[in-house]
Amino acid sequence: MENPGFEMHEEKIQSSSNMKEQTKQEVPERKNHWSLMNIFLVCLLACIISTILGVLIISLVYIRNIGFVTELNIQKHEITSPKTPIRMSDKKRVDVKFQFLNHLGKSKVFQFPGGDIQWARFRSDVKDYPSDEEMEFGTSINNQRSKMTFGTLRIKSKGLRAPHWHFNANEHGFLLKGSAWIGVVDAGGSIVTTYNVTAGQVIFFPKNTLHWVKNVGEDDCLFLLFFTTHEELQTLDVDDVFFSTPEDIAARSLKPQGGVNFIRTFKKQTEDQAINLPPNLVELVQNASYVQSPDKLVWRYFYNLKDSTEFKLPGGIIQWARFRKNGAGLNDNEKIFSDSLQMHENALTLATIRIYSNGLRQPHFHFNANEMGYVISGCGKVGIIVSSKITTDFDIGTGDVVFFPIGTQHYIKSTCDEDLLMILAFSTGNQLQTLDMDDYFHATADHILAQLFFKKQEEFKKIPRFSEDQAINLPQQLRLIAKNN
């Protein structure tokens, strides 16, 4: 007889054995499952760490590059902010006034056999600046896109500013002293305009026009020159061009007797001949003539500023070499000059201003021009307001150059016993547009001024109106003395 309990017990054992076998089979599968998860998590963590490290490395490289580029830009002076007058070499902070002031008399003198030149200009290489102050001025006129550069040209007696032309600027000059003979060659070379200038007169050379200046007096010539560029001036002298041209090309172009052998007789001087004065000039030149071309040609490049109309004001006098719409107030020759200015892009307006002792060219600004000036004689004080946060005032004297960006309010006061005399240039060949402080106060309604300045409306009746233009004025007591005299 079979024992059912035994069979049941045997089945339980078998069942238990089967379960153990199944468990043994499942355990490796779970282990495999967790192993894959672990690998996935480790890989994910590795990716996250790699990403974080990559971002950190890129950030550090970016910051380093930004720092490098910033430093490079400072070195090249490509920073436009007026609040960064720092030279990387010594971290010296430069007074904000040097954005508007250049002590030209202290700058480097470039000497040549026949004279010398001094510059108030932008330089593309910061190493070419003699000082941080000059770099501040050069950077300022460049950042403001001023279209203005200034220089003085001194030519010794019988010296010659070599025939040359400027790639990137018109040239306007004022002869301060001496006498000179000028030549200008038009396109094609068929028209050559020559004329004589004396102290107080203006010369004009359009961009890419070949011209020369010869001192024909016994004394030095001193020209005050303005160029219509805020970049580095680009010039080619005829002698430099000649010696840079292959001999056979020059011979084929000029076709001289003797051909290329004649060309080879020209010897380049070791010293730059930009202002030329050979020691054996008497042997070289036996017959020099300084003819004057007809007025209709001359007045395209010349203006007799010293004999032009004087605009007399209570505190001084202004004379203009400028464009006038429809030639208003100009004689026939002056109209030729006026039309010539408007014909050429980026021409300048020139003026001389004489401010009597203690006189004031009152605060004003120009709608359509930057302004640059050179102090011929006397001394004064200048004030400039660029914004509520950028204002400056400073003293000026003989030989100083000042710069007033378009739209900035500025004044010029004479502070010496003698008159303050300046030559001014404005970056417009059109009619200059200016607004003086007294004019814009009178043009603004009293109730608007009262609201703006927290003063009662009737208080503004205390600001008088004058029948006489007060652009250059004098204190009331001095005006009375001047009238009595």
Secondary structure, 3 states (H helix, E strand, C coil): CCCHHHHHHHHHHHHHHHHHHHHHHHHHHHHHHHHHHHHHHHHHHHHHHHHHHHHHHHHHHHHHHHHHHHHHHHHHCCCCCCCCCECCCCCCECCHHHHCEEEHHHCCCEEECCEEEEEECCCCCHHHCCCHHHHHHHHHHHHCCCCCEEEEEEECCCCEEEEEEECCCCEEEEEEECEEEEEEECCCCCCEEEEEEECCCEEEECCCCEEEEEECCCCCEEEEEEECCCCCCCEEEHHHHHHHCCHHHHHHHHCCCCCHHHHCCCCCCCCCCCEECCCCHHHHCCCCCCCCCCHHHHCCCEECHHHCCCEEECCEEEEEECCCHHHCCCCHHHHHHHHHHHHCCCCCEEEEEEECCCCEEEEEEECCCCEEEEEEECEEEEEEECCCCCEEEEEEECCEEEEECCCCEEEEEECCCCCEEEEEEECCCCCCCEEEHHHHHHCCCHHHHHHHHCCCHHHHHHCCCCCCCCCEECCHHHHHHHHHC
